[in-house]
Amino acid sequence: MNSFPFRSRGISVCIAIVALLLTATPVFADGIIIPHPPICIDCPVPPPPEPVWLTIKYHRVNVIIKDQVAVTHVDQVFVNGSQWEIEGTYVFPLPSDAAVSDFSMWVDGQKFEGELLDRDQARRIYEDIVRQRRDPALLEYVDRGAFRVSIFPIPPGAERRVELEYSQVLPMDGGLVRYSYPLNTERFSARPLENVVVSVSIESPDPIKAIYSPSHKIGVDRDGEYRARVGYEERDVLPDQDFELVYTVSPEDVGLGLLSRKDAASDGFFLMLVAPTVGVDPTAVVEKDVLLVLDTSGSMEGEKLEQAKDALVYVLNHLNEGDRFNITDFSTGVRQFARSPQPVSQSQEAAVWVRELAANGGTDINRALLETLAGVDPKRPTIIVFLTDGQPTEGEVETDRILANVTDATRPNVRLFTFGVGDDVNTILLDTLVQEQRGASAYVRLGERIDETVSAFYAKVSLPLLADVEITVDGVHIEEIYPYPLPDLFAGTQLVIVGRYREGGLAMIRVDGTVNGQAQRFDFEGFFEESGGEPFIPRLWATRKIGYLLNQIRLHGESQELLDEIVELSVRYGIVTPYTSYLVQEDADVLTREGRQDLAFREMEVLATAPPAAAGAQAVEEAVNKAAIESADIAEAPGAEAVEVVRIVGDKTFVNRNGVWTDTTFDPSSTTTSKLGFGSGAYFDLLSARPELGAYFALGDRVIVDVEGVVYEVTDVDDGSVQMLVIPTATSSDAPIPTPASATPTGVVREDAQKGNLSGLCPGTLIGGLVLVSFAIVQAKRLPKGLR
């Protein structure tokens, strides 16, 4: 095996440093391995000039949170896919605002000591690498501390298992606890990771209420009031955002957590997590009537009807004590199990009745719903479960008339839930029915089981705890709340509510509802941010509003005003859907107001000539997709097909136009930019003064970003248009934004290269090279002799 000692004299040192900084290719999972370039003395074949790649086989994270102390254990395997032996430096960017109390690292079972770096130390390392490699990707972490340690040689084709553990104290604010784990590999990994797993165990001295991730789709398994497990797992994936977890604790029957976001010059956005206690008090459960309505027309014959029967029997077997029920069977005619809702004691007799049902005749949806509604007790909360596989063919068949009839017959205590079986259902009819009756629709597609879908739904709504939910805020004006209207609160579920607000500040939040006809009220104190906050909230709000607007168009017809708003929201917040695909079209003019208006006008013309279909596979697919957008709990990042054109950074959206990552709030027709040469003195001065801008500059060497009214344009070369920059003395996030200045004595002059001073010592590489090489030598001395 060849060895590659560093040369240490004269021009050889300069060449080595340049090679290190220009060819080191970071492979980032939660940590970065920066390989040292192989420099071979007397090798028969010289090392290749291209970067030396490392890849990641798997990445597993196990977190234990107990009494707000989180211990994070990281387990990952790195693979050397090259033909050269590799050494490197492992750098782990610390979670934002983490108060790390302990850090340790093992490589293949052997413990290695590393070094914790504060933000200034870590930033200097990141900036030095960026300055020499002309790759700004690491600037995303320029406002974080870091842990670093040397990685001993990895032979060609070999694997190294790295395990790392650290602990931190999680802050609590108003009963809300947050955990964050750096999980962004999108820019650095050579290929998708085979397996990514994040497992979190939570134990709290106070009852755990809501558990929510704004970044990933998680599974939650609760073990009583005080313990829970959270899991996320994917295969063949390039994670592109940090893993975020939020949970609330409260001794009250209902808990509320509040998060918000506000820029100084605009209205704010908020998110409320409302969750009941896990252990259900039988006296707190709402006694309800469950009315089952089953389509037994001829098209239901066979497996569909058998599965539907199983679904009804499941519901009958899971009624609560105090519940009542009835069953309506409809085809050409309508018949019911009983004249009025029956007690649970009659459920077994009803199950026998259900098993004897047969399929024949047409489909009279109008009459079935009206006769069911006629039996509603106005004093009891009522859930109607409606299953059908077709469109109305008997009696009243006009959708508008059926909707009007049902509206006239429905009482305020009714919640209607529909299940469309197959692709022949009238999605417009079913979705409009549930929208007006504060319920929800579901569609059972080919290959899916009716009984499984209905039973999973009923398990969620079988224990209603709070009906007619309303939110009132005193002290802060809130508006545009989604979902609208608010659904009822059931045991084992939580409400994720988003909305907008005007001026921030301290507020009293009241949650009102009814339990068994009795009014209930829960009071909370919350603070709406006056500046700053959680950047994911605006996109989640915009996602839900777009879903709501899309459904309004689908159910009630096209509207130019609604389309204008959809386009504006889609562009501003980077909401890429099958219905806003113009965002990923590089030739689409989304940056000017006129261009967006033209896009909306063209969409209007398409809708006018081809309105959405009510039935068929495409109609069902559209209904499912738009409902998912309207009820989304996560504002998902653009998919793989859009990632080269659209990027999300915080609450900003950037589109790639002609190689420039451009902030969508920038209007080139009315705004000028202040240019910064990538890698220039002014560029790094600005980053030093305002490191939070690093997340934007990390996009590339050509970026346009609007920061509180100052539009910075990072150019691929320094054209000399900006020679000076006024740099604030403060370095905190509250420091004023630096403003570009002309060539006047008031600026702080930083030449891009101090020519002449370093010409004999490899200009531009001395600082970065000495930092990395010195560290590599020191760390190499710490290794056991056999591993040097």
N, C-alpha and C positions, 0 to 999 in steps of 0.2 A: 504494500500500500504506500502511495506517495504521501509525503508530509509537506506542509506549506508554511514554513516560518516567515514572519514578516521581516523584510529588510529594514534597516534602521539608519541608513546613512544617506545624506545628500539627496540627489534627485530621486533615488529609489524610494525614499520616504514619501516624497511628493506624489510619485506615481501610485504608490500603495493607497495613500489617502484618497486621491481622486477616484481610483478604482473602487474603493470601499463605498464612497458616497454616491457614485454614479451607477453602480451595478447592484447595490444591495436592494433586493426586492422583498418588501415586507409581506409576510403571510399572516393575516390577522384573524384570530377567532375572538377570544376575549383579550388575548395578548398578541404582541407583534414579535416575530423572530426576524431580526435583521442579520442575515448571514454575512460573515466576513468573506470577501472574495478570495478564492484560492490563488496564492502566488507561489508557483513551484520553481525551485532552484534545480537546474539541470534535469528538468523533466524531458523525456523523449518527445512527448506531445504537450504543447503548452495548453493551459486552461482556456476554455472558450471565453470570448469576450461578452457573450450574452449573460443576462442575470441568472443566478443560481436559484432555482425554485424549490421551495418546500411546500408540501400540501398537508392538509389535515384530514386524518382518517375519520375521527369522531370527536365530538365535543359534548361532554356531559357535565351538568351543573347540579349540585345538590345543596339546598339551602335549608337551614334550620333556624327559624325565628322563634325565640322564646322571650317573652317579656320585653319585646322591642330590641333585643340583641340578636343580630343576624350573623350566623357563621356560614360562610360560602365556601364550598369545596368544589374545585374545578378539576376535571379529569379529561385530558385530551392526548391524542397521539399524533405526532408530527412524522412525516415520511420524507426522506431525502430521495427524490426521484432522479437526481443527477448521477453522473459517473465520478464525481469528485467528493472527497471527504469535506465536510462543512463544519465550521464553527460559527457561532453567532451570539448575539445579545438578545435576551428575551425582555420585552418591555410590556408591562401591563398597565394601561391607562385606568386610573382609579375611578370608581363611580362618582358622578357629580355630587359634591357636598358630602362625601363619605367621611366619617370620623373613624378612620381605621385604627384599631388598637393592636392588631397582631397580623403579621404576614409571614408565611413560611412556604417553602417550595421543595418538592421532591422530583428527582429525575430518575426514573427506573429504580425507585425504592431508596435512593440516597438523598439525604437532605442537603440543600445548598442555601447558604446565606446570601441574601440580596441586599438591596439598598432602597429605602423609601425616599422618593424625591418629592420636594414640594412643587407647587405649580410653576414657580419661576425656573427652577432647575429643569423640570420636564419640558417647559416651553422652549428653553434654549436648545435642548437636544432636538426636539421636533423641528424647530426653525432651521437649525444647522443642516439637518438632513434635507429639508425642503429646499434650502438655498442652493445646495450643491446638486441635488438630483433633479431640480426643477419639476418636482412632483408635489403638489400641495395637499395631497390626500390626508397626510398626518395632521394638518392644521385643524381638523375636526376636533382633535383632543388637546388643542393648545391651551385650553383653560382648565385642564385637569392635572392633578399630580400623577405620579407613576411609581411603579415598583419595577426594578430591573435586576437582572442576574445573568451571568454568562452561561451559555449552553456549551457543554463539552462536545468534542468532535462526533459527528454522525457519519458513519461510513456510507458509501453509495448503496442505495436500495434499502437502507436500514430504517427502523422505526425508533422513536424515542417517546416514551410515555412521560408526560409532564403532569404532575398533580400540584395544585396550589390551593392554599387555604388562607382566608383572612376573616376578620370579624369587625363588625361596625355596630354602632348604636343608631337605631332608626328614630328619627324625630316623630313626635305625635303632635298634630295640630287639630284641635276641635274633635278629638276622637278618631282622627284619620291618620293611618300609618302608611308610609310609602317605602317601597323597596325598588332599587334599580340595579340592573346587571348589564355591563357593557357586552353587547352581542351584535356587533356590526362587522361583518366580514365582506360585505359586497364589493368593496374596492380592492381587496387585497388577496383573497384566496385564489389559488391557481385553478381550482375546480370546485364544484359543489361538494359540501360535506356529506358523507354517507349518512350520518346520524347526528341530530342535535336534540338534546333532552335537557329540560329545565324542570326540576322537581323542588317544590317548596313546602315545608311543613311549618304550620303556624300553631303556636300555643300562646294563649293570652289569659291573664287573670280576670279579664272582663269579657262578657259574651261577645263573640264575633258576629257582626251583622253582615254588611255587604262585602263581597270579595270581587274585585274587578281588575282587569288588565286593559289599559288603553292601547296596548301595542300588539298583543298576540291573542289568539283564540285558545282559551285555557279550559281544562276540565277541573271541576271542584268536587271534592269528596269531603263531606263534613262528618265529624265524629263528635256529636253533641254540640253544646254551646261554645266550648272553649278551645276546640281543636279542629283543624282542617288541613287538607292536603290539596295542593294546586299543581297541575301538571301541564306541560307543553312539550310536544314532540313532533318532529318532522324528519323526513328523509330526503336526501339529494336536494339540498337547499343551500342557498347563499343568504344567510341572515343579513338584513339590511337596516335593522334598527335595534336599539337597546331593548331589553326585556324590562317592562315596567309593571309593577303590581301595587295595587292600592287595596287596603281593607279598613273597615271601620269597626270600632268597638263601642259598646254602650250597654249600660245595665237596664235601659228602658225597653218597653215592649217593641217599640219601633225606633230604629236608629237612622240618622241622616248625616251624610258626609257631603261637604261642599268643596268644590274646586272651581277656580275661576281664572280668567285671563283677560287683561285689558292693556291696550296701548294708550299712551297718553292722549293721542289726538282722536280717538274713535271710541265707539261703544264697546262694552265688554261682552264676554261669553262665559257662561257658567255651566257646570255639571253637578247634579245632585244625585247621590246614591241613597235611595230609600229602601230599607230592608227590615223585615220583622224578625222577631226572635225565632230561633230554630226549634226549640221545644215548644210545641203548640199546646196551649191551655184549651181543653175541650169547651170551656165556657166562652172562649173568645172566638171560636169558629162560627162563621155565619151559617145558620140553617137555611138551606136553599131548596128550590124545586129544580129538578133536572128533567127536561122534556126532550125526548129522543125522537127524531123524525127521519124515517128510512125510506129511500126510493126502492120500490120493489117492481119497477117496470120490467118489461121483457129483456131489456138490454143488460140487466143486472144478473141474469141467470148464470148459474155455475159458480166458479171459484170466487167471483166478486161478492155475490150475495152471501156465501158461506163465511167469508172473512168479515163482512159487514155485521153478520149475526154475532160472530165472536166478539167484535168490538162492542156491540150493545150489551152482551152478557157481561163483559168485563166491567162496564160502567155500572150495571145493576149490582154486581158483586162488590163494588167499592163505594157504595153510597155510605154517607156518615149517618150516625144515629141522629134523628131529627130531620133528615132530608126527606123529600118526597119525589115522586117521579111519575111520568106517563110516557106512552109510546104511541107515535102516529106512523102508520104504514100507508104509503100512498103509491098509486100507479094511475090507472084511469080514474079510479075512485079513491076514497079516503076512508080509513077506519082506525079506531083507537083502542088501546088496551082497556081504558076506563074512561068514564065521563069527566073525571077530575083527577088531579094529582093524588097518588096513593102513597101510603107510608112504606118504609123500608121492609116491613114484615111481608109485603106482597111481592117482593122482588123475585123470589124463586118461582112463583107462579107465572110472573111476567117472562122469565127466562124460558120457560117451557113454551109460552105463547110465541116468543121470538123464533125459537127453533122450528116452528111449524110454518113460518112464512114462506111463500113461494113467489117466483117472479113471473109476471105476465102484464100485458096491457101497456098503456102509454104513460105520460109523465105530466101530472097536474100539480106543478109546484105552487101556483098561486093558492089553490084551495087548501093544500096541505099546510101551508104556513098560516093561512087565515084561521083554520080550524084549531091549529095548535095555539095560536095567540088568543083565541077566544077562551081557552081554558086557563089563562095565566091569572094567578092570584096577585092582585096589585100590592099586597102587603108583604110578599115574600120575594127575596132576590131570586131571579129565574135565569137559568142557563139553558139555551136551546142548542142542541147538537143536531145539525142538519147534514145528511149524507145523500149525495146524488151523483149519478154518472152521466147525466144527459141534460138536454135543454127542454124547456117546456113545450109539450106537444099537444096537451089537452087543456080545455078550459081557456083561461086567459093566457095568451102566449107572448103578448107585447111586454118587453122589458120595462118600459117606462110605467105602464099601468100596474104591473106587479109591484114595482118599487113604491108607487104611490099608495097602493092598497095596504102593503105591509107597514108603511109609515103611519097611515091613519089608524091601524089596528094595534100598533106597538105601544107598550107602556114604558115609563122611564126605568123600571126595575128589571128590564129584559136585557140580557147579553146574548147575542147570536153568534155562533161559531159554525162555519160551514166547511165541509170536506168534499172537494170535487174529485171524483174517481175517474181516471183516464183523461183523454184529451178532448172529449166531445162536450164538456161542460161549458156553460156560458160564464166566462170569467168576469165579464162586466157586471152581470147580475149578482153573482156571489160576492164579489169584492165590494160592490156598492151596498149591498145588504149589511155586511159586517161593519163597514165604515159608519153607517148611520146608526147602528145598534151597539156600538162600542165593543165589538168582538174582534175576531180574526178569522182569516180563511187559510186553509191548507189544501194542497193538491197531492193526491196519491198517484204517482206516475207508474208507467208500465214497469213491472218487476218489483214494485214496492208493495208492502202488505198493508191493507186497510186497518186490520186489527192492531198492528203495531203502532201505526201513526195515531190512531184515535186513543189508544190506551196511554201512550206517552203524553198526549195532550191532556187527557183527563187527570193524569197523575199530578199535573201542574195546577189545575184549576179545581181540584176536588176539595181543597181546604181554603176557601176565601176568608181573609182576615179583615179586610177593610174595603168597603165598597164606596163608590161615588167619591173617589179621591180628588181633593183639590189642594193646591199649593198657594199660599198667600205670603207675601214678603212685605214687611213694614220697614221703611228706612232706605230701601233701594227699589227703583222702578224696574220691573222685569217684563219681558215681552217675547213674542215669537217662540213659544215653548213647544218642544216635540218630545215624546209623541203627543198628538192632539186628536181627540181628547185623551186625558190620562186614563189608563186602564185600572182595573181593580188590583188590589194587592193580595197575593195568595201566599200561603205558607211555602217556604222553600224557594221563593222567587225574590227578585229585587227589581225596583224601578230605576232605570238609568234615564234621567231627565236632563235635557239640554235646553238652553235658551239664551237670550241676550239681556243685557242690562245697560243702564245709562251710567250714572255716576256711581263709583264704588263706595265702600265703607261698611261699617258695622250694621247688621240688620237682624230683625227677629223673623224667623221663618216658622210658619204654621202649616201643619198638615192636618186637614180635616177629612172625615169620612164617616161611614156608618157601620155599626156592627149589630146585626139582628134588629135593625130599625132604630137603634140608639146612636145618637151623634157622638163621635169621638174626636178628640183634639190632641195633637202632640206639638209642643213648642220647642224650638231650637234657636240657638244664637249662632250666627255665621258672619264671616267677613268676606265681602266681595272685593277682590284686588282693585286698587286704584291705579296700579301700573305694574306690569309683569304678570307672572303666574304660569300656569301650565300651557305650553304651546300646542298640545294636541286638541284642545277643546274647540277652537274655531273650525277646524276641519271636520270634526265629528258633527258639530251643529250644521255645517254646510251640507254634509253627506245626507243627514236626515231631511233637511229642507228640500234638497234636490229630489230625494225619493218621494216626498210628499207632493211636490209640484208635478213630477212625472206621473204620479197616480191620478192627480186631479185632471191632467190632460187626457190620460187613458180612459178615465171613467166619465168625464163630462165634456170632452171635446177640446180641440186645439184652441190656444189663446196666445196671441203675439206677446202680450205682457208677461205671461208665465215663461214662454220660451226665452225672452230677453233675460229674465232673472236667472233661469237655469244656466245660460251661457256665461253670464257674469260670475256666478258662483263657481261654476266648473273651472273657469280660467283662474280666478283669484285663489282658489283653495286646492287646485289640482285634483279634482274629483273625476277620475277617468272611469266611465261606464260605457257599455255598448251603445248608449244613447248620447254620449258626449265625446265620441271618438275624435272629433275635430282637434281635441287638445294634443293628440299625438301626431297630427299631420304637420310635418315641418313646413309645408307651404301655406298653412292656414294662418291668416293674420289675426292672432289672438291678443296682440299687445296694444292695438289702438282701439278706441271706442267704436270707431266707424267699422273696423274689421269685425268686431264682435257682433255689432248690430246686423251686419251683412250675413254672418253665420246664422244668427237667429232667424232672419228673414228666409234664408234658404231652407232651414229646418221647418219653418211654417209652411212653405210651399210643398215640401215632401209630405207632411201630415195631411194637408188639405187634399192632396191627390190620392193618398193611400192611408186612410185612417186605420187605427189599430183594430185588428180582428177581435171578435168576442170569443170565438171558439177555435179549436185546433191546437196542434202541438206548439206552434209558435206563440199563440195567445197565452197558453198555460205557462210556457217558459217566460214570457214577458211579465206575466202576473207574479210569478215566483221571484224573478230578479228584482223587480221594482219594489215588492214588499220587503225584500231583504235590505235594500238600500234605505227604505223608510224606517226600518226598525233596527238599523245597524248599531252595535255597541262599540265598534272599532272603525275608525276612519282608515281603511287600508291604504297602504302605499301603492303606487302604480305597479302593475304586474310586469313580468319579464318583457312583454312586448312593448312596454312604454318606458322602461327605465332608461333607455338611451336618449329619450326625448324629454321626459318629465322627471324632475326630482323634487322631493319635499325636504326642506330644512326648517325645523321648528314649525312655525306657523306660516312660513313663506313657501311659495311655489316658484320653481324655475323651469323654463322651457329652453331647450337647446335650439337656437336659431342661428344658422350659419356658423356653428362652432362656438357660439357664445352662450353661456348659461345666463339667462336673462330673467330677472325678477318680474313676475307678471303684474306687479303694481307699477312698473315703469312704462310710461307711454312715450315712445320715441318721437311721436309727432308733436309733443308739447314740452318735453323735459330734456335738458342738457345734462351731460355727465361730467364728472371730475375724474380724470384718468390717473391711474396708478400703474406704473410698470411692474409686472410680476417679478418678485425677487429684488426690487429696488430698495434703497434705504428707506424711502418714504413708506413703502409697502410694509416693511417689518416694523418701522416705528409705529405705524397705525395699529398693527397687531399687538405690539407690546402695550400700547395705551388702552386698547379695547380688544382683549383676547377673545371676547364672545363673537367677534366678527369672523374668527377662524372657521367656524362651521360653514359660513357662506363661501369664504375663499377656498375652502377645501374642495369645492366642486371642480376646479380646474384653473388653468392659467389665463382663461378669458371669462370674466364674470361681470355682470352688471347687477348691483343690488341697491335698493333704496332703503336707507337707514334713517328713519325719523326726518325725512325731507332732504337728506343729502344723498345724491345718487353717485356711487362710486363705480367706476369702470376699470376693472383690472384687465390690462392688455397683455398680449403674448410677448411683446417686447416693449422696452422703455423707449418711447419716441421722444422723450425730452420735454413733453408738454407740461409735465408737472415736475418741477425741480425742488419744490419746498412744500412743507406741510406743517400747519400749526398743530402741535402735539400738546394735549392737556397734561398737566403735571400729575393729576390723579390717575390711578390705574384701576379703580374699582368700576363696577358696572354702572355706578351712578355718575361717573365722570361725563362731562359734555362730549358729544360727538365731535371729533376733529373736523374742521372745515378746510377744504383746499384753499390755498392762498396763492396769489400771483407772486412774482419775483420781487418781494419787498423785504425790508429788513426785519419785519415782524415775524417772519417764518423761521423755523428751525431748519437749518440747511443740513441735509445728509446726502453726500454724494453717493451714487450707486456703487462706485468703486474708487477707493482712495488710491489713485494711480501713483505708482512710484514707490510707495512705502513698503509693499510686500512683493515687489516684482521678483526678487531673488528667492522667495520662499513660497512658491506655488500660490499666486494671488487668489484670494477668495476662498481658500480651503483650510487655512491655518487653524482658525478657531474650531470649526466643526471637526476637522481631522484630529486635532489634538485631544478634544473632548472624548471622541469615540475610541481612538487608539489607546490613550492613556487608560481609559476604563477597561478596555479589552486586556491590556497588560496586567493591570492590578487584579482583575478577576481571574485571569489565567493563573496567576501565582497562588490564588486561593484553592485551586483545584488540587485534588490528590495527584501525586506524581504520575500515576498510571493513566490519568485522564488528560494530561496536558498535551 
